Amino acid sequence: MPDSTPSSLRILHCPTDVGGNPTGLSRAERSYGATSDVAVFRRSPFHYDVDIDLDLGGRSKAGRLAGRLAFLAKAARRYDVFHFNFGQGMLPAPGGWGVDLPLLRALGKRVFMTFQGCDARQTSYCRAHFAVSCCGGAEAGAGQCTAAMDAGKRASIRYAARHCHGLFCVNPDLLHVVPGASFVPYASVDPRAIEVMPPRAEGPVRIVHA
């Protein structure tokens, strides 16, 4: 890998824009002089700011795989650091193709993965250790955090741990199920962009959390 001063780094965040976190990280990295882009296979309904939208949602399964492979080949030539998010690489893993993480490492790239929620959170662990269910509704079998998915999530976490230089979690409860990960709070809100609004009324300040 080349000299790792911020101005020399070429960083790619992919393949989703969940929670706007990849964009927040990317824009902060740019402020330090790095080249940093966000690429997604398809935009989320919330339309976070991204740099590359591959728009693969409407393609066939074969077409989506071809689009991913083509972008991987291009990105491997352009970027030095790959920061994957929501527990996903560019190719399906574990099993199937799933070769992008070890391939990128073999090419001398730095590879990282961030887990954000139901990509790692496991119903069986929640039931055993917490007084609440995971992802609200999991007890009823709704959403992504169903017990039937727990084994696959554990396999994905092991796969990422084996092939990444570092793992991160944006929600601290995920540290229970992602061994060796570091907690990094959400970066989707830039406090510098928030205008301070002092209270307009005299007397005690009343705050409501909803």
N, C-alpha and C positions, 0 to 999 in steps of 0.2 A: 504494500500500500504506500502511496506517496506521502511526503511530508504532511503531518496531520494538523498543521495550523488551520484555523477556521477558514481562511480565505482559499485554501487549497482543496477543501473537502467538497465532494459531490455526493449529496445525500438524497436517497429516494425513500419516501414514506408510501406504503401501499399495503393491501390492495383495496381498502375501504376508507370511508371518511366518517366512521362511527363517532358520534358525539362531537365532531369537529376537532378532536384531539390531534390527529395527524397534521391538520392545517395549522393549529396553534404552535406545535413544535417546529414545523417547517418555517413559519414566519419568524419565530424567535431565532432560529439558526441563521436565517438570512440576515438578521440584524447584527450578527457577529461576523458577517462576511462570507459565510458558506454558500455554495450553490445547493439549494434544497427545494425539492419538488414533491408534490402529492399526486399520485396516480391512483385511479380507481377503475374497477371493472365496470361499474355503473354507479351513477350518482344516487345518494340517498334522497328520500323525500324532502329532507330539510335543506338541500341545496347548499351545502357548505362550499366554501371557495376551494377549488382544486385546480391543478395545472394541466393534468392529462386525464381525460375521460375516454376510456376505451369503448364505452357504450356497448358492452357485450350482452346485455340483458335480453335482447330480442333475437339472438342467434341460436342456432341449434347447439346441441351438446358438443358435436364435433367442431362447430364454428367457434364456440367459446374456448375450447381447448386450443385451437389453432391461433386464436387471438392472443391467448395467454403466452403461448410458446414464442410467438413472433415478438411480443413486447419484452419477454424475458431476454431474448437474444439481443435486442437493442439496448435494454437497460444494463445488461452485464458489461457492455462496452462503454457506457456513459458514466455510471455511478461507482463510487468507492464504498459507500455505506448503504446498507439496505435495512430499513426499519419497518418490519411488518407489524400489522396491528389486527386486533380482534382474533388473535390466535390463528391467523391464516397466512400461508405463503402464496406464491403465484400459482402453484400447481397443487392438486389435491394431496393431502397427507393426513395421517400415515397411510401407507399402502398406495395402490394405484401408481401414478407417476411419482409425485412427491419427492422429486430429486433436486428441486431448486435450492433449498437451504444448503445441503452438503455440496452441491455444485458451485454455488457462489463462494463458499468457504474455500473450496479447492482452487478457485480462481484468485484467491487472495483478498476477497472482499470481507468487510466486517458486517456481521449479520446479527440483528437484534429483533426481539419479538415483544410486543405489548399485549397483555390480556386485559380485557375491559369489563367483563361481566359474565354473561351466560355462555361465552366461549370457554370459560373455565369453571364457573360455579356449578357445584354438583348437589343435586337433591339429596342423595344418600348422606353426604357429609353434613348438610344443613339439618337434616332430620336427627342425626346423631349428636350434633354439638350445639345447635341453636334452637331457640324456642319459636322460630319463625320458618316459614317455607322460603324457598329460593324463587326470586323473580316473580313474586306474587301470582298465585294461580298454579304453581307447579304441583301442589298437592292434588289438584283436580286434573292434572295431566295437560295443562295448557302451556303455551309458550315454548321457549327453547330449553328451559331447565327441567326436563323430565328425567326420571330415574333411568329410563331406557337409554338415554344418551350419555350417562355418566362414564361408562367404560370407554367410549370413543373419545371423550374429552380427556380422560387420563392418558390415553395413548397419544393424543395430540400434544399434550404437555410434555410427556417423555420425549417425544420426537423433537420438539422445539428445544428442550434442554440439551439434547445430545448434539444438536447442530448449530445452535446460536452462541454467540459470544456473551450475550447477556439477556436476561428476561426482566420485564417490568410489569407491574400491576397498577392500574389507576384507582382501584378500590381495595382498601386494606384487607377486607375479608378474604380476598383471593389469595393472599399470601399463605393461607392455610393449605391450599390445594396446588400451589405452584411453588414447589421447593426451590430455594435459592434465588427467588425473584426479589427485586427491589421495588419498594413503593415509590411511585412518582405520581403526584396529584395531576388531575386533569389540567391540560394547558389550553383548553378551548376558550378561556376568557382572559383577555389581556387587561389587567387592572389599569394600565396606562391609558387605555382608550375609554375609560369610564369617567364621566364628568362628575365631580363631587358636588352634591346638592345639599347645602346646609339646611337644617330645620327652618321652616318658615314661621312656626308658631313659638311663642314663648312658653316656658314651663317644661315639665318633664318630657323626654322623648319616649314615645310609645312605639314598640316594634312588634310586628306580627310575622310569624313564620307559617307559611301555608303550603 
